[in-house]
Amino acid sequence: MKLLIVEDNVELNGILQQAFKKEGFAVDCVLGSEDAQAAVSTASYDCIILDLGLPDGDGLDVLKFARQHKNHVPVLILTARDGIDERVKGLDLGADDYCLKPFEIKEIMARIRALLRRPGGALGAQLSLGNIEFDTIQREAHIDGSLIRLSKRELDVLEELMRRSNRVVSKAALEESLYGFDDEIGSNSIEVHISRLRKKLSTSPATVAVHTIRGVGYILSENETG
């Protein structure tokens, strides 16, 4: 899952980034309206945390930009503005939730999880394929009910492949989903994670496997039988 944080307070931006990375999100962070609009134009996000008081414009301009371009990503607005008219304006423009400053990080996380559990959101679904089940909230994978030990990145890869099971997922698509644009990505990072995940699945009772479609990408599908 990928999150965009739009917050001009560098310290708060960093705190939010680290907190959500610890929860397994890929995170992009920007400080202003122009960079936020550029990010929304070039990347796909599961949720946006949007401050209103930005140095180069109003956060509502970012929200308006996203909605005008038919981008329906859930947006949680952070603001010190507690007037009802401001909140109504934001909600009318397409905001999904508000959180007033100051706030507790655990409240922001709870609100984001709630948005992602809505119908069509990235959380709440119990992903399944063959005899594997993936809990998107606890971020655990089970094979025939037994926990399979995977690293954070292996879980990330498995989740993305399960969300698009039986479809080819390109290396570029995996990199976009798993990493923020400030993250360092080795030239063969995806290949390494795929290889390790494939090995763990092949030495388990899993009835699915990761296949490489050379020059195209990767596909998670059930093993052929008979």
PAVEX-378943 format. One record per atom (N, C-alpha, C): y, x, z; residue in three letters; atom name. Coordinates in steps of 0.2 Angstrom, whole numbers, plus 5000, padded with zeros to 4 digits. Each point is the difference from the previous one (the first is absolute). Layout:
{{Y X Z} ALA CA}
...
END
This chain:
{{4994 5004 5000} MET N}
{{5006 4996 5000} MET CA}
{{5006 5004 5000} MET C}
{{5005 4998 4997} LYS N}
{{5006 5004 4999} LYS CA}
{{5007 4996 5002} LYS C}
{{5004 5004 5004} LEU N}
{{5006 4997 5003} LEU CA}
{{5006 5004 4998} LEU C}
{{5005 4996 4999} LEU N}
{{5007 5003 4998} LEU CA}
{{5004 4999 5006} LEU C}
{{5003 5005 5003} ILE N}
{{5005 5000 5005} ILE CA}
{{5007 5001 4998} ILE C}
{{5005 4996 5001} VAL N}
{{5006 5000 4997} VAL CA}
{{5005 5000 5007} VAL C}
{{5002 5006 5002} GLU N}
{{5003 5001 5006} GLU CA}
{{5005 5006 5000} GLU C}
{{5006 4999 5001} ASP N}
{{5005 5006 5000} ASP CA}
{{5000 5004 5006} ASP C}
{{4998 4998 5005} ASN N}
{{4999 5004 5006} ASN CA}
{{4994 5005 5000} ASN C}
{{5002 5006 4999} VAL N}
{{4994 5005 4998} VAL CA}
{{4995 5000 5006} VAL C}
{{5002 5000 5006} GLU N}
{{4996 5000 5006} GLU CA}
{{4995 4994 5000} GLU C}
{{5003 4994 4999} LEU N}
{{4996 4994 5000} LEU CA}
{{4995 5000 4994} LEU C}
{{5003 5002 4995} ASN N}
{{4996 5000 4994} ASN CA}
{{4994 5004 5001} ASN C}
{{5001 5006 5003} GLY N}
{{4994 5005 5001} GLY CA}
{{4995 4997 5005} GLY C}
{{5003 4997 5005} ILE N}
{{4995 4997 5005} ILE CA}
{{4996 4994 4997} ILE C}
{{5003 4996 4996} LEU N}
{{4996 4995 4997} LEU CA}
{{4995 5003 4995} LEU C}
{{5002 5005 4996} GLN N}
{{4995 5003 4996} GLN CA}
{{4994 5003 5003} GLN C}
{{5001 5004 5006} GLN N}
{{4995 5002 5003} GLN CA}
{{4995 4995 5003} GLN C}
{{5003 4995 5003} ALA N}
{{4996 4994 5003} ALA CA}
{{4996 4997 4995} ALA C}
{{5003 4999 4994} PHE N}
{{4996 4996 4995} PHE CA}
{{4995 5005 4997} PHE C}
{{5001 5006 4999} LYS N}
{{4995 5005 4997} LYS CA}
{{4994 5000 5005} LYS C}
{{5002 5000 5007} LYS N}
{{4994 5000 5005} LYS CA}
{{4996 4994 4999} LYS C}
{{5003 4995 4998} GLU N}
{{4996 4993 4999} GLU CA}
{{4996 5000 4993} GLU C}
{{5001 5005 4996} GLY N}
{{4996 5001 4994} GLY CA}
{{5004 4998 4994} GLY C}
{{5006 4998 5000} PHE N}
{{5004 4999 4995} PHE CA}
{{5002 5006 4996} PHE C}
{{5001 4999 4993} ALA N}
{{5004 5005 4996} ALA CA}
{{5007 4997 5001} ALA C}
{{5005 5005 5001} VAL N}
{{5007 4998 5001} VAL CA}
{{5005 5004 4996} VAL C}
{{5004 4996 4997} ASP N}
{{5006 5003 4996} ASP CA}
{{5006 4998 5004} ASP C}
{{5005 5005 5001} CYS N}
{{5006 4999 5004} CYS CA}
{{5006 5002 4996} CYS C}
{{5005 4995 5000} VAL N}
{{5006 5002 4997} VAL CA}
{{5006 4998 5005} VAL C}
{{5006 5002 4999} LEU N}
{{5005 4999 5004} LEU CA}
{{5006 4996 4998} LEU C}
{{4999 4998 4993} GLY N}
{{5006 4996 4997} GLY CA}
{{4997 4994 4995} GLY C}
{{5005 4996 4998} SER N}
{{4999 4995 4996} SER CA}
{{4997 5002 4993} SER C}
{{5004 5005 4997} GLU N}
{{4998 5002 4993} GLU CA}
{{4993 5003 5000} GLU C}
{{4998 5004 5005} ASP N}
{{4994 5003 5000} ASP CA}
{{4994 4995 5001} ASP C}
{{5002 4995 5004} ALA N}
{{4995 4994 5001} ALA CA}
{{4999 4997 4994} ALA C}
{{5005 4998 4996} GLN N}
{{4999 4996 4994} GLN CA}
{{4996 5004 4995} GLN C}
{{5001 5007 5000} ALA N}
{{4996 5004 4995} ALA CA}
{{4993 5000 5003} ALA C}
{{4999 5001 5006} ALA N}
{{4993 5000 5003} ALA CA}
{{4996 4993 4998} ALA C}
{{5004 4995 5001} VAL N}
{{4997 4993 4998} VAL CA}
{{4998 5000 4993} VAL C}
{{5004 5003 4996} SER N}
{{4999 5000 4992} SER CA}
{{4995 5004 4998} SER C}
{{4998 5005 5004} THR N}
{{4995 5005 4997} THR CA}
{{4993 5000 5004} THR C}
{{5000 4997 5006} ALA N}
{{4994 5000 5004} ALA CA}
{{4998 4993 5002} ALA C}
{{4994 4999 5002} SER N}
{{4997 4993 5002} SER CA}
{{4999 5001 5008} SER C}
{{5003 4995 5004} TYR N}
{{4999 5000 5007} TYR CA}
{{4997 4994 5003} TYR C}
{{4997 5001 5005} ASP N}
{{4997 4994 5004} ASP CA}
{{5005 4996 5004} ASP C}
{{5005 5004 5002} CYS N}
{{5005 4997 5005} CYS CA}
{{5006 5005 5000} CYS C}
{{5006 4997 5001} ILE N}
{{5006 5004 5001} ILE CA}
{{5004 4998 5006} ILE C}
{{5002 5006 5004} ILE N}
{{5004 4999 5006} ILE CA}
{{5007 5002 4998} ILE C}
{{5005 4995 5000} LEU N}
{{5006 5001 4997} LEU CA}
{{5006 4999 5005} LEU C}
{{5004 5005 5001} ASP N}
{{5006 5000 5004} ASP CA}
{{5005 4997 4996} ASP C}
{{5005 4997 5003} LEU N}
{{5005 4996 4996} LEU CA}
{{5006 5005 5000} LEU C}
{{5002 5004 5005} GLY N}
{{5006 5004 5000} GLY CA}
{{4999 5007 4997} GLY C}
{{5000 5000 4993} LEU N}
{{4999 5006 4996} LEU CA}
{{5006 5004 4998} LEU C}
{{5000 5006 5000} PRO N}
{{5007 5004 4998} PRO CA}
{{5002 4998 4993} PRO C}
{{4996 4998 4996} ASP N}
{{5002 4999 4993} ASP CA}
{{5000 4993 4997} ASP C}
{{4999 4996 5005} GLY N}
{{5000 4992 4998} GLY CA}
{{4996 4996 5006} GLY C}
{{4999 4994 4998} ASP N}
{{4997 4996 5005} ASP CA}
{{4993 4999 4999} ASP C}
{{4996 5000 5005} GLY N}
{{4993 5000 4999} GLY CA}
{{4998 4993 4996} GLY C}
{{5004 4995 5001} LEU N}
{{4998 4994 4996} LEU CA}
{{5001 5001 4993} LEU C}
{{5003 5005 4997} ASP N}
{{5000 5002 4993} ASP CA}
{{4994 5002 4998} ASP C}
{{4996 5004 5004} VAL N}
{{4993 5002 4999} VAL CA}
{{4996 4994 4999} VAL C}
{{5000 4996 5005} LEU N}
{{4996 4994 5000} LEU CA}
{{5001 4996 4994} LEU C}
{{5007 4999 4998} LYS N}
{{5001 4996 4994} LYS CA}
{{4998 5003 4994} LYS C}
{{5000 5007 5000} PHE N}
{{4998 5003 4994} PHE CA}
{{4992 4999 4999} PHE C}
{{4996 5001 5005} ALA N}
{{4993 4999 5000} ALA CA}
{{4998 4993 4998} ALA C}
{{5003 4995 5002} ARG N}
{{4999 4993 4999} ARG CA}
{{5002 4998 4992} ARG C}
{{5006 5003 4998} GLN N}
{{5002 4999 4993} GLN CA}
{{4995 5003 4995} GLN C}
{{4996 5005 5002} HIS N}
{{4995 5003 4996} HIS CA}
{{4993 4998 5001} HIS C}
{{5000 4994 5003} LYS N}
{{4993 4996 5001} LYS CA}
{{4996 5004 5005} LYS C}
{{5003 5004 5004} ASN N}
{{4996 5004 5005} ASN CA}
{{4999 4996 5007} ASN C}
{{4995 4998 5001} HIS N}
{{4999 4995 5006} HIS CA}
{{4997 5004 5006} HIS C}
{{5001 5007 5001} VAL N}
{{4997 5003 5005} VAL CA}
{{5003 4998 5007} VAL C}
{{4996 4999 5005} PRO N}
{{5003 4998 5007} PRO CA}
{{5006 5005 5002} PRO C}
{{5005 4997 5003} VAL N}
{{5006 5004 5002} VAL CA}
{{5001 4998 5007} VAL C}
{{5000 5005 5004} LEU N}
{{5003 4999 5007} LEU CA}
{{5006 5003 5001} LEU C}
{{5005 4996 5002} ILE N}
{{5007 5003 5001} ILE CA}
{{5001 5002 5007} ILE C}
{{5003 5006 5000} LEU N}
{{5003 5003 5007} LEU CA}
{{5007 4999 5000} LEU C}
{{5003 4998 5005} THR N}
{{5007 4999 5000} THR CA}
{{5003 5000 5007} THR C}
{{5006 5002 5001} ALA N}
{{5004 4999 5006} ALA CA}
{{5004 4994 5000} ALA C}
{{5000 4996 4994} ARG N}
{{5004 4994 4999} ARG CA}
{{4996 4994 5003} ARG C}
{{5002 4997 5005} ASP N}
{{4997 4995 5003} ASP CA}
{{5002 4993 4998} ASP C}
{{5005 5000 4996} GLY N}
{{5003 4993 4998} GLY CA}
{{4995 4996 4996} GLY C}
{{5000 4993 5001} ILE N}
{{4995 4996 4997} ILE CA}
{{5002 5000 4992} ILE C}
{{5006 5000 4998} ASP N}
{{5002 5000 4993} ASP CA}
{{4997 5006 4996} ASP C}
{{5000 5006 5003} GLU N}
{{4997 5006 4997} GLU CA}
{{4992 4999 4999} GLU C}
{{4997 4997 5005} ARG N}
{{4993 4999 5000} ARG CA}
{{4998 4995 4995} ARG C}
{{5004 4995 4999} VAL N}
{{4999 4994 4995} VAL CA}
{{5001 5003 4993} VAL C}
{{5005 5004 4999} LYS N}
{{5001 5003 4994} LYS CA}
{{4994 5005 4998} LYS C}
{{4998 5004 5004} GLY N}
{{4994 5004 4999} GLY CA}
{{4994 4996 4998} GLY C}
{{4998 4995 5004} LEU N}
{{4994 4996 4999} LEU CA}
{{5001 4996 4993} LEU C}
{{5006 4998 4999} ASP N}
{{5001 4996 4993} ASP CA}
{{4999 5005 4994} ASP C}
{{5002 5007 5001} LEU N}
{{4999 5004 4995} LEU CA}
{{4992 5003 4999} LEU C}
{{4996 4998 5005} GLY N}
{{4993 5001 4999} GLY CA}
{{4997 5005 5005} GLY C}
{{5004 5001 5006} ALA N}
{{4997 5004 5005} ALA CA}
{{4995 4996 5004} ALA C}
{{4995 5004 5002} ASP N}
{{4994 4997 5003} ASP CA}
{{5000 4999 5008} ASP C}
{{5004 5005 5003} ASP N}
{{5001 5000 5007} ASP CA}
{{5006 5004 5002} ASP C}
{{5002 4999 5006} TYR N}
{{5006 5004 5003} TYR CA}
{{4998 5003 5007} TYR C}
{{5002 5006 5001} CYS N}
{{5000 5003 5007} CYS CA}
{{5006 5003 5002} CYS C}
{{5003 4998 5005} LEU N}
{{5007 5003 5002} LEU CA}
{{4999 5006 5004} LEU C}
{{5005 5005 4999} LYS N}
{{5000 5006 5003} LYS CA}
{{5004 4999 5007} LYS C}
{{4998 5003 5005} PRO N}
{{4994 5005 5001} PRO CA}
{{4994 4997 5000} PRO C}
{{4994 5003 4998} PHE N}
{{4994 4997 5000} PHE CA}
{{4995 5005 5003} PHE C}
{{4994 4998 5001} GLU N}
{{4994 5004 5002} GLU CA}
{{4996 5001 4994} GLU C}
{{4997 5006 4999} ILE N}
{{4996 5002 4994} ILE CA}
{{4994 4995 5000} ILE C}
{{4997 4999 5005} LYS N}
{{4994 4995 5000} LYS CA}
{{5002 4993 4998} LYS C}
{{5006 4998 5001} GLU N}
{{5002 4994 4997} GLU CA}
{{5000 5000 4993} GLU C}
{{5003 5005 4997} ILE N}
{{5001 5001 4993} ILE CA}
{{4993 5000 4997} ILE C}
{{4995 5004 5003} MET N}
{{4994 5000 4997} MET CA}
{{4996 4994 5000} MET C}
{{5001 4996 5006} ALA N}
{{4997 4993 5000} ALA CA}
{{5003 4996 4995} ALA C}
{{5006 5000 4998} ARG N}
{{5003 4996 4995} ARG CA}
{{4998 5002 4993} ARG C}
{{4999 5006 4999} ILE N}
{{4998 5002 4994} ILE CA}
{{4992 4998 4999} ILE C}
{{4996 5001 5005} ARG N}
{{4993 4997 4999} ARG CA}
{{5000 4993 4999} ARG C}
{{5005 4996 5003} ALA N}
{{5000 4993 4999} ALA CA}
{{5002 4998 4993} ALA C}
{{5004 5004 4997} LEU N}
{{5002 4999 4993} LEU CA}
{{4995 5001 4995} LEU C}
{{4996 5006 5002} LEU N}
{{4995 5002 4995} LEU CA}
{{4993 4995 5001} LEU C}
{{5000 4997 5006} ARG N}
{{4994 4995 5000} ARG CA}
{{5002 4993 4997} ARG C}
{{5006 4999 4997} ARG N}
{{5001 4994 4997} ARG CA}
{{4996 5000 4993} ARG C}
{{4998 4994 4998} PRO N}
{{4996 4999 4994} PRO CA}
{{5003 5004 4994} PRO C}
{{4996 5004 4997} GLY N}
{{5002 5005 4995} GLY CA}
{{5002 5007 5003} GLY C}
{{5001 5000 5006} GLY N}
{{5002 5007 5003} GLY CA}
{{4994 5005 5000} GLY C}
{{5002 5006 5002} ALA N}
{{4995 5005 5000} ALA CA}
{{4996 5001 5006} ALA C}
{{5001 4996 5005} LEU N}
{{4996 5000 5006} LEU CA}
{{4997 4994 5002} LEU C}
{{4995 5000 5004} GLY N}
{{4996 4994 5002} GLY CA}
{{4994 4998 4996} GLY C}
{{5000 5003 4994} ALA N}
{{4994 4999 4996} ALA CA}
{{4994 5004 5003} ALA C}
{{4994 4998 5000} GLN N}
{{4994 5004 5001} GLN CA}
{{4997 5001 4993} GLN C}
{{5001 5006 4998} LEU N}
{{4998 5002 4994} LEU CA}
{{4992 5001 5000} LEU C}
{{4997 4998 4995} SER N}
{{4993 5002 5000} SER CA}
{{4997 5001 4993} SER C}
{{4995 5004 4999} LEU N}
{{4997 5001 4994} LEU CA}
{{4993 5003 5001} LEU C}
{{4995 4997 4998} GLY N}
{{4993 5002 5001} GLY CA}
{{4999 4999 5008} GLY C}
{{4998 5005 5003} ASN N}
{{4999 5000 5007} ASN CA}
{{5005 5003 5004} ASN C}
{{5006 5002 4997} ILE N}
{{5006 5003 5004} ILE CA}
{{5005 4994 5001} ILE C}
{{5002 5001 5006} GLU N}
{{5006 4995 5002} GLU CA}
{{5005 5005 5003} GLU C}
{{5007 4998 4998} PHE N}
{{5005 5004 5002} PHE CA}
{{5005 4996 5004} PHE C}
{{5002 5001 5006} ASP N}
{{5004 4997 5004} ASP CA}
{{5007 5003 4999} ASP C}
{{5005 4996 4997} THR N}
{{5006 5003 4998} THR CA}
{{5005 5000 5006} THR C}
{{4998 4997 5005} ILE N}
{{5005 5000 5006} ILE CA}
{{4998 5006 5005} ILE C}
{{4993 5001 5001} GLN N}
{{4998 5005 5005} GLN CA}
{{4999 5006 4996} GLN C}
{{5000 5000 4993} ARG N}
{{4998 5005 4995} ARG CA}
{{4994 5004 5002} ARG C}
{{4995 4996 4999} GLU N}
{{4993 5002 5001} GLU CA}
{{4995 4998 4995} GLU C}
{{4996 5004 4998} ALA N}
{{4995 4998 4995} ALA CA}
{{4993 4999 5003} ALA C}
{{4996 4995 4998} HIS N}
{{4993 4999 5003} HIS CA}
{{4995 4999 4994} HIS C}
{{4995 5003 5001} ILE N}
{{4994 4999 4995} ILE CA}
{{4994 4997 5004} ILE C}
{{4999 4994 4998} ASP N}
{{4994 4996 5003} ASP CA}
{{5002 4999 5008} ASP C}
{{5007 5000 5001} GLY N}
{{5002 4999 5007} GLY CA}
{{5001 5006 5004} GLY C}
{{4998 5006 4998} SER N}
{{5001 5006 5003} SER CA}
{{5006 5004 4998} SER C}
{{5004 5002 5004} LEU N}
{{5006 5004 4999} LEU CA}
{{4998 5006 4996} LEU C}
{{5004 5002 4994} ILE N}
{{4999 5006 4997} ILE CA}
{{5006 5004 5001} ILE C}
{{4999 5007 5002} ARG N}
{{5005 5004 5002} ARG CA}
{{5003 5003 4994} ARG C}
{{5007 4998 4999} LEU N}
{{5004 5003 4994} LEU CA}
{{5006 5002 5003} LEU C}
{{5003 5005 4997} SER N}
{{5007 5003 5001} SER CA}
{{5005 4995 4998} SER C}
{{5006 5001 5003} LYS N}
{{5005 4995 4998} LYS CA}
{{5001 5000 4992} LYS C}
{{5000 5005 4997} ARG N}
{{5001 5000 4993} ARG CA}
{{4994 4997 4996} ARG C}
{{4994 5001 5003} GLU N}
{{4994 4997 4997} GLU CA}
{{5001 4993 5000} GLU C}
{{5002 4997 5006} LEU N}
{{5001 4993 5001} LEU CA}
{{5005 4997 4996} LEU C}
{{5006 5004 4999} ASP N}
{{5005 4998 4995} ASP CA}
{{4997 4999 4993} ASP C}
{{4996 5005 4998} VAL N}
{{4997 5000 4993} VAL CA}
{{4995 4994 4999} VAL C}
{{4996 4999 5005} LEU N}
{{4995 4995 5000} LEU CA}
{{5004 4993 5000} LEU C}
{{5005 4999 5004} GLU N}
{{5004 4994 5000} GLU CA}
{{5003 4998 4993} GLU C}
{{5003 5005 4997} GLU N}
{{5003 4999 4994} GLU CA}
{{4995 4998 4995} GLU C}
{{4994 5004 5000} LEU N}
{{4995 4998 4995} LEU CA}
{{4997 4993 5001} LEU C}
{{4999 4998 5007} MET N}
{{4997 4994 5001} MET CA}
{{5005 4994 4998} MET C}
{{5006 5001 5001} ARG N}
{{5005 4995 4998} ARG CA}
{{5000 4999 4992} ARG C}
{{4997 5005 4997} ARG N}
{{5000 4999 4992} ARG CA}
{{4993 5002 4998} ARG C}
{{4995 4997 5004} SER N}
{{4993 5002 4998} SER CA}
{{4998 4997 4993} SER C}
{{4996 5004 4997} ASN N}
{{4997 4999 4994} ASN CA}
{{5006 5001 4994} ASN C}
{{5005 5003 5002} ARG N}
{{5006 5001 4995} ARG CA}
{{5001 5008 5001} ARG C}
{{5002 5003 4994} VAL N}
{{5001 5007 5000} VAL CA}
{{5007 5001 5003} VAL C}
{{5001 5004 5005} VAL N}
{{5006 5002 5003} VAL CA}
{{5002 5007 4998} VAL C}
{{5006 5001 4998} SER N}
{{5002 5007 4997} SER CA}
{{5001 5004 5006} SER C}
{{5000 5007 4999} LYS N}
{{5002 5005 5005} LYS CA}
{{5007 4999 5002} LYS C}
{{5005 4998 4995} ALA N}
{{5007 4999 5001} ALA CA}
{{5001 4994 5005} ALA C}
{{4996 4995 4999} ALA N}
{{5001 4994 5004} ALA CA}
{{4998 5001 5007} ALA C}
{{4994 5004 5001} LEU N}
{{4998 5002 5007} LEU CA}
{{5005 5004 5003} LEU C}
{{5003 5005 4997} GLU N}
{{5005 5004 5003} GLU CA}
{{5006 4996 5002} GLU C}
{{5002 4995 4995} GLU N}
{{5006 4996 5002} GLU CA}
{{4999 4996 5006} GLU C}
{{4994 4997 5001} SER N}
{{4998 4996 5006} SER CA}
{{4999 5004 5006} SER C}
{{4998 5006 5000} LEU N}
{{4998 5004 5006} LEU CA}
{{5005 5004 5002} LEU C}
{{5005 5002 4996} TYR N}
{{5005 5005 5002} TYR CA}
{{5007 4998 4999} TYR C}
{{5005 5002 5005} GLY N}
{{5007 4999 4999} GLY CA}
{{5003 5005 4996} GLY C}
{{5006 4999 4997} PHE N}
{{5002 5005 4995} PHE CA}
{{5003 5006 5003} PHE C}
{{5000 5001 5007} ASP N}
{{5001 5006 5003} ASP CA}
{{4994 5004 5003} ASP C}
{{4994 4997 4999} ASP N}
{{4994 5003 5002} ASP CA}
{{4998 5005 4995} ASP C}
{{4997 5005 5002} GLU N}
{{4997 5006 4996} GLU CA}
{{4993 4998 4997} GLU C}
{{4999 5000 4994} ILE N}
{{4994 4998 4997} ILE CA}
{{4997 5006 4996} ILE C}
{{4994 5002 5002} GLY N}
{{4997 5005 4997} GLY CA}
{{4998 4998 4993} GLY C}
{{4999 5004 4995} SER N}
{{4998 4998 4993} SER CA}
{{4993 4997 5000} SER C}
{{4996 5001 5005} ASN N}
{{4993 4997 5000} ASN CA}
{{4999 4996 5006} ASN C}
{{5005 4998 5004} SER N}
{{4999 4997 5006} SER CA}
{{4996 4993 4999} SER C}
{{5001 4996 4995} ILE N}
{{4997 4994 4999} ILE CA}
{{4992 5002 4998} ILE C}
{{4999 5005 4996} GLU N}
{{4993 5002 4998} GLU CA}
{{4996 5002 5007} GLU C}
{{5004 5003 5004} VAL N}
{{4996 5002 5006} VAL CA}
{{4998 4994 5005} VAL C}
{{5005 4996 5001} HIS N}
{{4999 4994 5004} HIS CA}
{{4994 4995 4996} HIS C}
{{5001 5000 4994} ILE N}
{{4994 4996 4996} ILE CA}
{{4994 5003 5001} ILE C}
{{4999 5007 5000} SER N}
{{4994 5003 5000} SER CA}
{{4997 4999 5007} SER C}
{{5004 5001 5005} ARG N}
{{4998 4999 5007} ARG CA}
{{4997 4993 5001} ARG C}
{{5004 4995 4998} LEU N}
{{4998 4993 5001} LEU CA}
{{4994 4999 4996} LEU C}
{{4999 5002 4994} ARG N}
{{4994 4999 4996} ARG CA}
{{4994 5003 5004} ARG C}
{{5001 5006 5003} LYS N}
{{4994 5003 5003} LYS CA}
{{4998 4996 5006} LYS C}
{{5005 4998 5004} LYS N}
{{4998 4996 5006} LYS CA}
{{4997 4993 4998} LYS C}
{{5002 4997 4995} LEU N}
{{4997 4994 4998} LEU CA}
{{4993 5001 4997} LEU C}
{{4999 5005 4997} SER N}
{{4994 5002 4997} SER CA}
{{4994 5002 5005} SER C}
{{5003 5002 5006} THR N}
{{4995 5002 5005} THR CA}
{{4999 4995 5005} THR C}
{{5003 4994 4999} SER N}
{{5000 4994 5004} SER CA}
{{4996 4995 4997} SER C}
{{4999 4994 5003} PRO N}
{{4996 4994 4997} PRO CA}
{{5004 4996 4995} PRO C}
{{5006 5003 4999} ALA N}
{{5005 4996 4996} ALA CA}
{{4997 4998 4993} ALA C}
{{5001 4994 4998} THR N}
{{4998 4997 4994} THR CA}
{{5005 5001 4994} THR C}
{{5005 5003 5002} VAL N}
{{5006 5001 4995} VAL CA}
{{5001 5008 4999} VAL C}
{{5003 5002 4995} ALA N}
{{5002 5007 4998} ALA CA}
{{5006 5000 4996} ALA C}
{{5003 5006 5001} VAL N}
{{5006 5002 4996} VAL CA}
{{4998 5004 4994} VAL C}
{{5003 4997 4994} HIS N}
{{4998 5003 4994} HIS CA}
{{5006 5003 4997} HIS C}
{{5000 5005 4997} THR N}
{{5006 5003 4996} THR CA}
{{4999 4999 4993} THR C}
{{5006 4997 4997} ILE N}
{{5000 4998 4993} ILE CA}
{{5005 5006 4997} ILE C}
{{4996 5005 4997} ARG N}
{{5004 5006 4998} ARG CA}
{{5006 4999 4996} ARG C}
{{5006 5003 5003} GLY N}
{{5006 4999 4996} GLY CA}
{{5004 4993 5001} GLY C}
{{4996 4996 5004} VAL N}
{{5003 4993 5001} VAL CA}
{{5002 4999 5008} VAL C}
{{4994 5001 5004} GLY N}
{{5001 4999 5007} GLY CA}
{{4994 4999 5004} GLY C}
{{5000 4995 5005} TYR N}
{{4994 4999 5004} TYR CA}
{{4999 4993 5001} TYR C}
{{4993 4998 5001} ILE N}
{{4998 4993 5001} ILE CA}
{{4995 5000 5005} ILE C}
{{5001 4995 5005} LEU N}
{{4995 4999 5005} LEU CA}
{{4996 4993 4998} LEU C}
{{4994 5001 5000} SER N}
{{4996 4995 4998} SER CA}
{{4993 5000 5003} SER C}
{{4996 4994 5000} GLU N}
{{4994 5000 5003} GLU CA}
{{4995 5004 4995} GLU C}
{{4995 5003 5004} ASN N}
{{4995 5004 4996} ASN CA}
{{4995 4995 4996} ASN C}
{{4998 5002 4995} GLU N}
{{4996 4996 4996} GLU CA}
{{4993 5001 5003} GLU C}
{{4996 4994 4999} THR N}
{{4994 5000 5003} THR CA}
{{4995 4997 4995} THR C}
{{4994 5001 5001} GLY N}
{{4994 4998 4996} GLY CA}
{{4999 5004 4994} GLY C}
END
